[in-house]
Amino acid sequence: MKILLLSPPTDSVIKSVIGVTGPPLGLAYLASIARSQGDDVRIIDSIAMDYTFEDITGQIKKFDPDLVGLTSTTSMIPDAYKVAELAKEYNKEVKTVIGGPHVTFTQEETLMESPHMDFTVAGEGETSFSNLLLHLKGKKEIKEVKGISYRDSEKIIVTPPEQLIKDVDSIPLPAIDLLPMEKYKAGTKRFGTLMTSRGCPYNCIFCSSSLQFGKVWRGHSTERVMTELRRLVFDYGIHEIEFLDDTFTLNMKRAVEIAKNIKAENLDIKWSGSARVNLFNEEIAKAMKDSGAHTIYFGIESGNQNTLDFIGKGIKLQQAVDSVRKGNEAGLHTLGSFIIGFPDDTVYEVKNTIKFSKKVKVKIAQFTIATPYPGTRLWQLAKSQNLIKTTNWRKYTTLNPVMSLKNFSDKQILGWLGKAYAYFYLRPTYLLNDLLRDHGFIFKRIIPYYSKAMVAFKQGDILSKQVQEPVPSTEVQ
């Protein structure tokens, strides 16, 4: 089969404000599965390539695929629908399929919203996608394909979930050779991304990733990780790497082992990864720094213990203070994420979170508005309490208020979001220390982005843009 895999054209706040977009690794994994079956595969990353819908139409006509496969976050789902429509306009016989975090939890709704979509793939997609391809080639009955939805006359059929892949080393290397790797840059430096594990056993109220990839954590072997790193360095000349794991340090012993292997091989990379504050210690911090890591990302979320308990974070405020201190002492740039605007938040609690971002002493802070993505416990709560204000998916960006809040209007919570960034970044002592200690690491990188974002807020542009993922931590030194 001729298979065209696409990340659709969309507006991205991340790219427009900080100029960075990351590779769609999910498509690269699916491409490797299709190629292993002998299919002819192409990938289009529309955001990286600055493609318009007209460009996509041209590419579809040029390649003439049998199958168009799409990936989409919640906010870009209307753009994915548009691509499916364009594909069907060119050839009504072409098959269309879509996967990703949004579709995983809205399979029936997706097919109802888009008459041009033939199939959805839920959850971890490799096995389901492989079996769907076999079905389209006449080698497997549709009822045998798990983890998908499709139309049967006027009915929408949702098949049982596919089992998680236990041995993630069995998954072929992602086909990054089909991606425009030269387009992924942080500043002037090219960067690559790597996913060394899947799944998360925790139960944060706002997170859909742990639901999409399962509650069972599964990590690649250290040798598999090193194989992927060597490929990025030696085959592509990439020396800046971001590990995309939900929690790189979930297996703390393995995290240290990977870092020590990077150092032992003298692999010339700078890198960043994520940790939970209850899964981080001095040994990890030192091993990361010694092997070239520059940034560690902590999901701290709130400065209120009652909020942390409500969202199911499973951490204590003191653990955040202690882990950030360990990261700072090791010489890492500590990045903390914070969320405001949960349904019962008060001004007191929002202020506490903003104050805690300073008290915890992270070097970089990211603030967002609580967003009830489909499938999450926050979505279920908001639905049960009639708090969902809109299902205009374009607004699901973590920068738009889409829930009714008991103590804030939309304008007020957006105002507090702006205040949070101003309070954290525009402190004179903070900027002075940054200039003296880190040679302006923050001043040169974060402040210009903050200024652009604030202009967008004032102009109202932020409300019409889409965000694919949290602000990347791929800052090069």
Secondary structure, DSSP 8 states (H G I E B T S, - for coil): -EEEEEE----BHHHHHH------HHHHHHHHHHHHTT-EEEEEEHHHHT--HHHHHHHHHHH--SEEEEE--STTHHHHHHHHHHHHHH-TT-EEEEESHHHHT-HHHHHHH-TT--EEE-SS-HHHHHHHHHHHTTSS-GGG--SEEEEETTEEEE-------S-GGGS----GGGS-GGG-EETTEE-EEE--EE------TT--HHHHS-SS-EE--HHHHHHHHHIIIIIT---EEEE--S-TTSSHHHHHHHHHHHHHTT---EEEEEE-TTS--HHHHHHHHHTTEEEEEEEEE-S-HHHHHHTT----HHHHHHHHHHHHHTT-EEEEEEEE--TT--HHHHHHHHHHHHHTT-SEEEEEE----TTSHHHHHHHHTT-B----GGG-SSSS--B--SS--HHHHHHHHHHHHHHHH--HHHHHHHHHHSTTHHHHHHHHHHHHHHHHHHHTGGGG-B--SS-------
